[in-house]
Amino acid sequence: MIALEARGLMKAYTSVPAVSDVSFSLNSGEVLGCLGPNGSGKSTTVRMLTGLLEPTRGQVLCGGKSIQKDLVGYRERLGYVPEETNLYPFLSGWEYLELVGTLRGMNPTPLAKKIDAMLELFSLFPHRHAAIGSYSKGMRQRILLIASFLHDPDLLIFDEPLSGLDVTSALIVKNLIRGLGEQGKAVFYCSHVLEVVEKVCSHVMILRNGRVLAYGSTSELQQASGQSSLEHAFVHLVEDRDAVQTARDIIDVMAAA
Amino acid sequence: MWQTILRKPFARLIRHCLDRIFYGGDAAQEDELDLGIGVALGLLALPGVLVSFFLIDKYGSLFQVILGIKDFDPYAAAMPDEYFFIALSMVVTASVAIWKWDSLLPDRRDYANLAPLPIHNRTFFSANLLALAFLTAIMSLDVNAASIVAFPLVVTGSRSSFTYYVVFLAAHVTGLLLASMFSFTVILAILGTLMSVLPYRLFRKSSLYVRLAIVTFLLAILSTSFAVPPMLQKLQALSDSPLRFLPPVWFVALNQSMLGTVNPALAGLSRFALEATAMAFVVALAAYGLSYRRCFTRSAEIMDSLPAGGGVFVPWIFRLLDRLVFRTPFQRAGFRFTMKTFARSDSQALVLGWFAGLGIVAASQTLFSALTDRAHEINHVPSAAILSIPLTLGYFLIFGLRCAFEVPVAVRANWLFRVTVDPDTHECALLARKIILLFLLPALILICFPVYAHFRGWQFALAHTAIVTAMCLLLIEIVVMRFRKIPFACGMPSFKSHSIAAVVIFILGFFVFSTLTSAAEQWALEDTFRFFLFAPLLPAACLAVWQWRRNLIHLDQKITFEDEIAPAVEVAMNLGR
């Protein structure tokens, strides 16, 4: 079943569109990775998928229906982790999750149990009453992750979910994402980290300058580009400058008087 | 050459410290209510302009002729006004220091950014100190600029002697500037002392309450502007008088000494004003040095983890209110978020505290005047002034809350509400109304009713409390009528662009709500027939507002996270749907 579909998405802030003609479909049980260099339109695409931004053209469909027709219903089934960890610094981790759960209409008693269990599993239980303002970046990221799972959504959209996480937490989340796919959830995973996308995602979409450059399973992309790994395929498709030469040039400028 | 100097590292560092003080600190950062330097300086100078303007009549020759005043001595007559200006300048300057409390001294963000650079601790110490000194001078000048220019001209305008004017100007400027510097450095001294003495966690927790206490004290000082000067003029001996403890009195004494018109009882205080100012500087400097050493240079060693707050009873209270008052998930979450923001976020609490403090000052002034003048009590019905007290307090509380709701907190974090809340929810105004009522109704039931019942009997108290409640409900309906935001979760406050108009409307509204209503109430209470004529007007007005609210177009009820006016085309399209 198609859980999420984008048809000809376009977003223009000025005469130059930030995103142009982006189309894909995400089925239940799939993990779709979205890759691209800075400024390729990943975050704009994510915001359109979550309904935070209205497309200039095109549609986002969930279960075959446009999300704009029932945005509230769509968001009830959606779990979202944004790229930036913008949280209310004066709330504790526990209070923030309670706020999220209450806004989603969850009953207080099961909500409290769920929050405690999640905090324990993400090693945040000892810090649950500390203000978020005093959390490290990794701790805030874990709060965002928990907030996205709390209501057991069918569809998850992650924008750089591993940012700031330590090795152990990152491993947990990677396995979690794979597990979510196996559970029948649909996951849209946006990232710069190619190694993770390669391991976690069943399909990949590569954006460049707001357009879809490549779309398919990881093995299809590797075959099509004639490269041995996703990283090489990505570099082959996207990069227009020699990374090694650029690094040498930077060192030369540093050393210059 | 000037550009070259400004580019030097030390000068650049001073500029950074000034930018940090003006534009942000540790806790508030980019979401702090930022009026912009120009608007802020303009608003700070405004009270001096207005008061000087209103005093023209008092010192004008024509006024004296009309009143038949002969041998008018401007120097002596100016003492009460001088007291007011001094109190005002102290309050305004100290308020700025309190508003910028978190950014006056360097914090961890400075440490994180600057410690890795090759800058000596003493260099940063000196740069920040110079920035503070510069800020003190600027604030003192700006707050008093208008009155420094205008007031001496107004006072001495009827005299033709230039020397007369210069002497008054010198005394006025000295008193005002020293008073401003004194109050600013006292706040700095308190801040530095608390940082030096208290553990960091306790300092952060107590910071808000200390500031609220100072705001209350400042407003109390301002409220003495009407009562104290007549007492000073009649003062025989200072040794037993509590007036000697009031800081504005010290600077008035200095001013009067320079003019040669000082009351002998006050003469000793003029020297104390200078000593107090010098002492404040020394203590502030020492406290700054100690806090710098204790907090800033050891930033990396101080544990960052701070408890968020709350207590054992808080969840219980929330659960009770969930059952009785806040029935939907949106209202419950919104209420929790609002109360926690008030309790833990400084800007919103200070805005509310400021309004509440102003209300207390206004009400206490009214009470003081009413008690000293019982002539307006008619047929055992209390004077309009006595009746207006709960209206005054209610007015300031309602507006304080309403204004506080506009002050954003961590506005980028509002993505949470954007993603989870139904944009077509019509509960924003309802939530705001319930929160305001939760603050207001207990005060009316537990304070207003018992106090009036004690002095005037329970029937009178019941009628009066009912009238006050109805008026407050009407005012609440008006202030939340088109409120379609989640408190604190929207961007730029809408009043920033028309703050002057908002202040004028606020003052006019206060006159109508408190003064006119209480006069009408007194008229109505004199006669039973009049009361039954007056009473139905209030529920009728409430009904009219309620009906108007029901007819609001959908666009006016849709939740918003941006404070923008919808383009005309979008409005037309929505109306067409």
Interface residues (C-beta under 8 A of the other chain):
Chain A: T50 G51 L52 L71 V72 R75 L78 Y80 P82 E84 N86 L87 Y88 P89 F90 L91 S92 E95 E98 L99 V100 T102 L103 R104 G105 P108 H127 H129 A130 A131 I132 G133 S134 A147
Chain B: A27 D304 S305 L306 P307 A308 G309 G310 R319 D322 P329 F330 R332 A333 R336 F337 K340 T341 R344 S345 V409 A410 R412 A413 W415 L416 F417 R418 V419 T420 V421 D422 P423 D424
